[in-house]
Amino acid sequence: MAGIYLHIPFCKHKCTYCDFTSFPDRLSFAEAYMACLYKEIELRGEQLGSYTFDTVYFGGGTPSVIDPTYIYGAVKQIKRRLRLSKNPEITIEMNPGTVSEKKIAVYKRAGVNRFSVGLQTAIDSQLENLGRIHNVRDYLYCASLLKGENFSADVMLGLKGQSKEDVRKTIEIAAESGAKHISMYALTPEDGTPIYTDYLNGELPDGDEVARLYDYGRTLLKEKGFSRYEVSNFAKKGFESKHNLNYWKRGEYIGFGVSASSFMCGKRFTNTFDLDEYMKCVLSGFLPVIESEDVKEQDAKFEFVMLAMRTVYGVNAEEYRKAFGSDWKEDFRDAYRKTSRYLEEENGATRIKDEYLYVQNQILAEYMN
Ligand code: SF4
């Protein structure tokens, strides 16, 4: 299994917590940028001739802020230059403040069959504090346009003044609006973002409080029929994200666009983060890669275990043996011994017990050593 990621780095406005590669002041470059993205796909085309890709993911930034015909064109270019499997999963991230019936119709014509909507919270004052351009009414309008479609809603925890009641309201709105998948993740206050000041001032909930909100949200999601399949991801049966599952299975993926990263043929590589450099490079016929490294076997083994432990499927001993020719419990003997009380076995796989999945980072730190 292999995936394709396309980065659309434009937004209407920079959110207060955002440290993603997004350029709110460069929207007028969208047409030129997309032409470069098509060109990058062409440049890679030949090298990737032996691959069949099962998933395509438009992430950002805000892919839904640009003219939808550019998304249509990107899918067309992928089909022309690369090989897609018969029924690929094609996802687009959408900001509820940028959607319209016409846009969704064009996405569907392009073959998009999964939508990821950034709700974040159902409390308008919190959305405003995050610098989001949408409010709850915009989300509900977006969800009404997506009625019957396979769509996911993002929910954020750890917001200023956020209570359990706020989390309940958010999850209920997401579930009742028809989402088949919910990603629930904690806000990370990154140094250099405006929200970092709130963090320094002690205005954001601390780690224990966020863990309590998470546990509360997890229980509520379960009651509503969403099963957790990864630490931050919950889905109705059969609606898990194939694209993300490929990452956690350490599958290969190719990234296009500014700042996009890739993992192919045992190498991890990353494109430039500079928009002008990206465009100049591609227009001159060069790949915009700035960093590339071969993954050493020891790192590959750790990645395999770390990624698998994020999911409820855990580390499959047979798959590990197939990949590396050894027994993972032997390769990580000390770490396994120290952490075994947090683990459980099922069908040849070892996973973190449900109640400890949220604190997996502490458990996995043992494996890093
Ligand atoms: S919409 Fe997403 S990418 Fe854009 S500024 Fe907000 S958080 Fe960043």
Boltz pocket constraint, residues with backbone or C-beta under 6 A from the ligand:
constraints:
  - pocket:
      binder: B
      contacts: [[A, 10], [A, 11], [A, 12], [A, 13], [A, 14], [A, 15], [A, 17], [A, 18], [A, 19], [A, 20], [A, 21], [A, 22], [A, 60], [A, 61], [A, 62], [A, 95], [A, 131]]
      max_distance: 6.0
